[in-house]
């Protein structure tokens, strides 16, 4: 059974940092590209960051460049999203995604709220 379980969300003040984790099971993690998406209330889900299966390449949405860092540990079957300099507009539910060819798996999401 495929599972992606996100953790690490919460309430943080503007300018603060959070690290999200996504623990994967039920599939061969090291063969999948991993991504983080987010969805704010009333908005469409958007791509935050992506990392290749080996971790050798990453990409980011323009508004996250320089503030967010995606990484993965294939020994631990976990992908991370380090977020810094958080802004109120980063408030959203953050989702973990695993993708390989036509296979596409999603986690249940973790809420991140940036507010003073």
Secondary structure by P-SEA (a helix, b strand, c coil): cbbbbbcccccccccbbbbbbbbbccccccccccbbbbbcccccccccccccccccbbbbcccccccbbbbbcccccbbbbbbcccccccccbbbbbbbcccbbbbccbbbbbbcc
